[in-house]
C-alpha cells in the first residue's frame, strides 16, 4: 500500500524527529547510513519533504535536516499525500470508473467489502503523528529499528 519512497520518507522523518536537536541538523549521510537507504535517493525524498515544509534543510558543513514543523502536526497522512498522493482513498481499488458510494451507480464487486478497511486506514493515517511513532520507538528501547 505504501510505496518504498513513502516508507523511506516516514522512516527518515521519524529518525530526524528522534535525532535532531533544537539548533542541530542531522546530515544526509548519517541518515542514509543508519537507515540503509541510498543517499542520492534519500536526498531527493528529503528535499521533497523540505519543499513542503515538513523538514527544514541547511546546506554547508554543519548542514543537514531537521523538522520543519512540530512533530505533533505531522501525520502519516501528511507524508503519504506528499509522496504517494491520495488516490488510494478516493479511487476504486480495481479502477472501475463508475464505482462510488452513490447507490444510483453500481459499485465495483470489492467496494462494500473494502470500503470499511479503507476508512479504518484513513483514520489511522490521519490520527497517528510522527511524535506518536517516535514515542513508541523510544518506549521500545531499541527493539524497533527504523
Secondary structure, DSSP 8 states (H G I E B T S, - for coil): ---HHHHHHHHHHHHHHHH--SS--B-HHHHHHHHT--HHHHHHHHHHHHHTTSEEEE-STT-EEEESS-GGG-BHHHHHHHHH-SHHHHS-TT--TT--S-TTS---TTHHHHHHHHHHHHHHHHH-BHHHHHHHHHHTTTSS--
